[in-house]
Amino acid sequence: MAFRSLPSAGPVLAPETHRARNATMLAVSSLTIMSGAAIAASLPSIEANFQGTPNVELLSRFVLTLSAIFIAGFSPVAGFLIDRFGRKPLLILALATFGLAGSSGLFAETLPGLLIGRAVLGIAVGGIMTSVTALVGDYFAGTARDRYMGLQQAFMGLGGTLFLTGGGLLAEIHWRMPFLVYALAFLLLPAALFFLTEPQRASAARRTLEARPLDRRKTILLGLLLVGAVFNMVVFYMIPTQLPFFLKSMGLSSPSLAGGAIGLGQGVGVVSALLFARVRQRLGVMGVFALAFGSIGSAFVLLSFADSYPGVLMALAISGIGMGTVMPNFAGAVMLLAPPQIRGRISGLLVSSIFLGQFVSPLISQPVIGAAGFSAAWGLAGLAALAVAFGSLAVRVGMPVLAHVRRGGLS
């Protein structure tokens, strides 16, 4: 698949160099799903291993989500740094840190020690995701950007399928084994060094001339997109954080079952992500949001009624439609609004919003589950997502003026 690069994206590259560059970014993007996916199936075993630790029920979930708050905190800083000093240097440093911090779970002897490694991992992921998101905005434009973002999400979904399923199988051997997969980052360092090019930067005078704050309308739209990204991850991240425990409550305690179910959703997400550019052209930004949140909401309502493993699999398969389309839709909409000179900072805000939602997800869902049970929690989350879907559809159909920003905006 060919992609049209921006003329100002850097030195002219041969087609094979473009392919190597694009493939490297796709591989690096797939790593970020490992920040939680690879160890999701190990959570019950981690809880059991550190049973004597106070508040182990909540802290064991934080092994999956603690990195998210550090991603959320560091991403805006990363955005400032890459706008000022360049994308590639921070990306290289973040990749090395990712490999070291991620694999530290192989050796950590205490739950606090495990959590420290996850915190450093979060800083690394924040640098990787912010740099890659900005690079996509630098390298591609228009429909080519939509196609690449769909392919990027497909690779992340494929990585999620492999890492979740593989993590479940490795967790059957020992709960520490899934941490080994984080060392894959070291294999990508040479490719990132050789194939990624630093985008051409405007002179200081030109940056000053081009620097314009977002107008009021675009600022409001950007704010709504960031809030929507937080909400999406609060709902969606209930799957990796709570599904293993939900299955255990049904008498299905094998880690591979949780990994397989989540991996199925990721697999459907791969297919829907590959169709994203085509769907985006037909439905527009708000139409895609309506489709994505509608599928996620329907899946969660089905989960609230599920009483068997096949029922869970059906719900997760439906959720994959939303998984594959909602994130490239958020990223694509944000890139439409982001002026080039502050693209890094706005990319950092988007990444921060995504992972803030991941972090607070168990803080919101766990009390509901404790008070009313899993079915109520799935059902409430599903109804909230369906409300957002109907709201997006209303904007798309009934108030088109709010769904469109003239000259390259949202539509």
C-alpha positions in Angstrom: 0.0 0.0 0.0 1.4 3.4 -1.0 1.1 6.5 1.0 1.6 10.1 -0.1 4.1 11.9 2.1 4.0 15.6 2.8 6.5 17.5 0.5 8.1 19.2 3.5 8.4 15.9 5.5 12.2 15.8 5.0 14.7 14.7 2.4 13.5 12.9 -0.7 13.5 9.2 -0.1 13.5 6.3 -2.6 10.3 4.2 -2.6 12.1 1.3 -0.8 13.3 3.7 1.9 9.8 4.9 2.4 8.6 1.3 2.8 11.3 0.6 5.3 10.5 3.8 7.2 6.7 3.1 7.2 7.3 -0.5 8.3 9.5 0.6 11.1 6.9 3.0 12.4 4.2 0.3 12.2 6.4 -2.1 14.2 7.2 0.6 16.8 3.5 1.4 17.1 2.6 -2.2 17.7 5.0 -2.2 20.7 2.9 0.4 22.6 0.0 -2.1 22.9 2.4 -4.2 25.1 2.3 -1.6 27.8 -0.6 -3.6 29.2 -1.6 -6.3 26.7 1.2 -8.7 27.2 0.7 -9.1 31.0 -3.1 -8.8 31.2 -3.6 -12.6 31.6 -1.0 -12.6 34.5 -3.0 -10.3 36.7 -4.8 -13.0 38.8 -1.5 -14.8 39.3 0.3 -11.6 40.3 -2.5 -10.9 42.9 -2.0 -14.4 44.3 1.8 -14.2 44.4 1.7 -10.9 46.4 -1.3 -11.9 48.5 0.3 -10.5 51.7 0.7 -7.0 50.3 -1.9 -4.6 51.6 -4.6 -3.6 49.1 -3.3 -6.2 46.7 -6.7 -6.4 44.9 -6.3 -2.9 43.6 -2.5 -2.7 43.4 -2.5 -5.9 41.2 -4.7 -4.0 38.7 -2.3 -1.1 38.8 0.4 -3.4 37.4 -1.5 -3.1 34.2 -2.6 0.6 34.5 0.0 2.4 36.5 2.1 3.0 33.4 -0.9 4.8 32.0 -0.7 7.7 34.5 2.9 8.2 33.7 2.2 8.1 30.0 -0.5 10.7 30.6 1.8 12.9 32.7 4.9 12.7 30.4 3.2 12.8 27.0 2.6 16.6 27.0 6.2 17.1 28.1 7.3 14.8 25.3 5.2 16.8 22.8 7.0 20.0 23.9 10.4 18.4 23.6 9.8 17.0 20.1 8.5 20.3 18.8 11.6 21.9 20.1 14.4 19.4 19.6 13.0 16.9 17.0 11.1 13.6 16.9 13.8 11.0 16.3 16.2 11.6 19.3 13.4 11.2 21.9 12.0 8.2 20.1 15.4 6.4 20.2 15.8 7.1 23.9 12.2 6.0 24.6 12.7 2.7 22.8 15.7 1.8 24.8 14.0 2.7 28.0 10.9 0.7 27.0 13.0 -2.5 26.7 14.7 -2.0 30.0 11.8 -1.0 32.1 9.3 -3.4 30.5 11.4 -6.5 31.1 12.2 -5.5 34.7 9.2 -7.5 35.7 11.3 -10.6 35.1 13.3 -9.8 38.2 11.2 -7.6 40.6 10.9 -9.3 43.9 8.2 -7.1 45.4 4.9 -5.6 44.2 6.2 -2.0 44.8 9.3 -2.9 42.8 7.2 -4.2 40.0 5.1 -1.0 40.0 8.3 1.2 39.8 9.2 -0.6 36.6 5.8 -0.1 35.2 6.0 3.6 36.0 9.3 4.0 34.0 7.7 2.0 31.2 4.9 4.6 31.1 7.4 7.4 30.6 8.9 5.4 27.7 5.6 4.7 26.1 4.6 8.4 26.3 7.7 9.3 24.4 7.2 6.6 21.8 3.5 7.3 21.1 3.9 11.1 21.0 6.8 10.9 18.6 5.2 8.4 16.3 1.9 10.3 16.2 3.7 13.5 15.3 5.7 11.7 12.7 2.6 10.4 11.0 1.3 13.9 10.9 4.6 15.1 9.4 5.0 12.4 6.8 1.4 12.0 5.5 -1.6 14.2 4.5 -5.2 13.8 3.6 -6.5 10.4 2.6 -3.0 9.0 2.7 -2.9 9.9 6.4 -6.3 8.1 7.0 -5.0 5.0 5.2 -1.8 5.0 7.2 -3.6 5.5 10.5 -6.0 2.7 9.7 -3.0 0.4 8.9 -1.2 1.6 12.0 -4.3 0.7 14.1 -4.4 -2.7 12.4 -0.8 -3.4 13.3 -1.5 -2.4 16.9 -4.5 -4.7 16.9 -2.4 -7.5 15.4 0.2 -6.8 18.0 -2.5 -6.9 20.7 -3.8 -10.3 19.3 -0.3 -11.8 19.4 0.8 -10.3 22.7 -2.5 -11.0 24.5 -2.7 -14.6 23.2 1.0 -15.2 23.6 1.0 -13.5 27.0 -1.8 -15.9 28.1 0.2 -18.9 27.0 3.4 -17.6 28.6 1.5 -16.9 31.8 0.5 -20.6 31.9 4.3 -21.3 32.3 4.9 -18.6 34.9 3.4 -15.2 35.6 6.8 -13.5 35.0 7.3 -14.9 31.5 5.1 -12.3 29.6 7.5 -9.6 30.7 10.1 -11.1 28.4 8.3 -9.8 25.3 9.2 -6.2 26.2 12.8 -6.9 25.1 11.5 -6.9 21.5 12.1 -3.2 21.6 15.8 -3.7 21.4 15.4 -5.4 18.0 13.7 -2.3 16.6 16.4 0.1 17.7 18.6 -0.4 14.7 15.7 0.0 12.3 14.6 3.2 14.0 18.2 4.6 13.8 18.6 3.8 10.1 15.2 4.2 8.5 13.4 7.0 10.4 14.3 10.5 9.1 13.9 13.7 11.1 11.2 15.9 9.4 12.5 19.1 7.9 12.0 21.9 10.4 11.1 25.5 9.5 13.4 28.3 10.4 12.9 30.3 13.6 11.6 33.2 11.5 9.2 31.1 9.6 7.9 29.3 12.8 7.3 32.7 14.3 5.4 33.8 11.2 3.4 30.6 11.0 2.6 30.4 14.7 -1.1 31.0 15.2 -3.2 29.9 18.1 -6.1 27.6 17.5 -9.3 29.7 16.9 -12.1 29.3 19.4 -14.1 26.8 17.3 -11.1 24.5 16.8 -10.1 24.8 20.4 -13.6 23.7 21.5 -13.5 20.8 19.0 -10.1 19.7 20.2 -11.3 19.8 23.8 -14.3 17.6 23.0 -12.0 15.2 21.2 -9.7 14.9 24.2 -12.6 14.4 26.6 -14.0 11.8 24.3 -10.6 10.0 24.2 -10.6 9.8 28.0 -14.2 8.4 28.1 -13.4 5.9 25.4 -10.5 4.4 27.3 -12.4 4.4 30.7 -14.9 2.2 29.0 -12.7 0.1 26.7 -10.0 -0.6 29.3 -12.5 -2.4 31.5 -11.9 -5.4 29.1 -8.2 -6.1 29.9 -8.4 -5.0 33.5 -11.7 -6.8 34.5 -12.3 -9.6 32.0 -9.8 -12.1 33.5 -11.6 -11.6 36.9 -15.0 -11.8 35.3 -14.1 -15.1 33.7 -12.7 -16.4 37.0 -16.0 -15.5 38.6 -17.7 -17.8 36.0 -15.3 -20.6 36.9 -13.0 -20.0 33.9 -9.7 -19.3 35.6 -7.3 -20.3 32.8 -5.2 -17.3 31.8 -5.2 -18.4 28.2 -9.0 -18.1 28.0 -8.8 -14.4 29.0 -6.0 -13.9 26.5 -7.9 -15.7 23.8 -11.1 -13.7 24.3 -9.3 -10.3 24.3 -7.2 -11.4 21.4 -10.4 -12.2 19.4 -11.6 -8.7 19.8 -8.2 -7.4 18.7 -8.4 -9.6 15.7 -11.7 -8.2 14.6 -10.2 -4.8 15.2 -7.5 -5.5 12.7 -10.0 -6.0 10.0 -12.1 -3.0 10.9 -8.9 -0.8 11.1 -7.9 -1.8 7.6 -11.3 -0.6 6.4 -11.0 2.7 8.4 -10.0 5.0 5.5 -12.9 3.8 3.3 -15.4 4.0 6.2 -14.1 7.5 7.2 -14.7 8.8 3.6 -18.3 7.5 3.6 -19.4 8.4 7.1 -17.2 11.3 8.2 -15.6 11.8 11.6 -18.9 11.8 13.6 -20.3 8.9 11.6 -17.3 6.8 12.5 -17.7 7.8 16.2 -21.4 6.7 16.0 -20.4 3.3 14.5 -17.5 2.8 16.9 -19.3 3.7 20.2 -22.4 1.8 19.0 -20.4 -1.4 18.6 -18.6 -1.0 21.9 -21.8 -0.1 23.8 -23.6 -3.1 22.2 -20.7 -5.4 23.2 -20.7 -4.3 26.8 -24.5 -4.7 27.1 -24.0 -8.3 25.8 -21.3 -8.9 28.3 -23.7 -7.9 31.1 -25.9 -10.8 30.1 -23.2 -13.3 29.2 -23.2 -16.5 31.3 -20.9 -18.6 29.2 -17.6 -18.4 27.4 -19.2 -18.3 23.9 -21.3 -15.4 25.0 -18.2 -13.5 26.1 -16.5 -14.3 22.7 -19.5 -12.9 20.8 -19.4 -9.7 22.8 -15.6 -9.3 22.4 -15.9 -9.9 18.6 -18.5 -7.1 18.3 -16.3 -4.7 20.4 -13.6 -5.2 17.8 -15.4 -3.1 15.3 -15.1 -0.1 17.6 -11.6 -1.0 18.7 -10.3 -0.8 15.1 -12.0 2.4 14.1 -12.3 4.7 17.1 -8.6 5.4 17.8 -7.5 6.2 14.2 -10.6 8.4 14.1 -9.5 10.3 17.2 -6.0 10.6 15.9 -7.1 11.7 12.4 -9.5 14.3 13.7 -6.8 15.8 16.0 -4.3 15.9 13.2 -6.8 17.8 11.1 -7.0 20.5 13.8 -3.3 20.6 14.7 -1.1 23.3 13.1 2.3 21.9 12.1 4.3 24.0 14.5 2.5 22.6 17.5 1.7 19.2 16.2 3.9 17.5 18.8 2.3 19.2 21.7 -1.2 18.4 20.5 -0.2 14.8 19.8 1.1 14.7 23.4 -2.3 15.9 24.7 -4.1 13.2 22.8 -1.8 10.5 24.1 -2.2 11.9 27.6 -6.0 11.8 27.3 -5.9 8.2 26.1 -3.8 6.9 29.0 -5.5 9.1 31.6 -8.6 7.2 30.7 -6.7 3.9 31.0 -5.5 4.8 34.5 -8.8 5.9 36.0 -10.7 3.0 34.4 -10.2 0.5 37.3 -10.7 3.4 39.8 -14.2 3.8 38.4 -15.1 0.2 37.5 -13.8 -1.5 40.6 -16.1 0.2 43.1 -19.1 -0.4 40.8 -18.2 -4.1 40.5 -17.7 -4.4 44.3 -21.0 -2.8 45.0 -23.2 -4.2 42.2 -21.3 -6.9 40.4 -19.8 -7.4 37.0 -23.1 -7.4 35.1 -24.1 -4.0 36.4 -20.7 -2.5 35.6 -20.7 -3.9 32.0 -24.3 -2.7 31.5 -23.7 0.9 32.8 -20.6 1.2 30.6 -22.4 -0.1 27.6 -25.3 2.3 28.1 -22.9 5.3 28.4 -21.1 4.3 25.2 -24.5 3.9 23.4 -25.4 7.4 24.6 -22.3 8.8 23.0 -23.0 6.9 19.8 -26.5 8.4 19.5 -25.1 11.8 20.3 -22.5 11.5 17.6 -25.2 10.3 15.1 -27.4 13.3 16.0 -24.5 15.7 15.3 -23.8 13.9 12.0 -27.4 13.8 10.8 -29.2 16.7 12.5 -26.5 19.3 13.1 -24.0 19.1 10.2 -22.7 22.6 11.0 -21.1 21.2 14.2 -19.7 18.2 12.4 -17.8 20.2 9.8 -14.9 22.5 10.0 -14.4 24.2 6.6 -11.2 23.8 4.6 -9.8 20.5 6.0 -11.7 20.3 9.2 -13.9 17.6 10.6 -16.7 16.3 8.5 
